[in-house]
Amino acid sequence: MRLGRKKNDPLGKYVDLAARDRQVLQALVDHGADLSAPRHVLHFLYVESEEAGRTAATSVPAWEASVKPPVAGYDTWSLVFERQGYVLTPENVKNDAARFAAIAESSSGIYDGWEASV
């Protein structure tokens, strides 16, 4: 038993997450989200080339991926993975962050985190 936890804390079962993942979850809760409800989730990566983005985009078939060219002043391509109707269980949040970070690393890219609808 963990002492000092709030009773009925919506983040109580999300204890083994990276600080930035907990921040996203806290922001969702602060805006009234029920974390057990399905929602639209996006993960953001940046890669060096269109080819790297297209290759990485095929690595997680359950997620829809889009590759976008660099915006003015930048040289990295954007890769966005998204999924509708997804539940942010503690396991999903932890596994997805690790999965997309690994994809970015294997593509010589950067994982920039995630967001979800309230």
Secondary structure, 3 states (H helix, E strand, C coil): CCCCCCCCCCCCCCCCCCHHHHHHHHHHHHCCCCCCCCEEEEEEEEECCHHHHHHHHCCCCCCEEEEECCCCCCCCEEEEEEEEEECCCHHHHHHHHHHHHHHHHHCCCEEEEEEECC
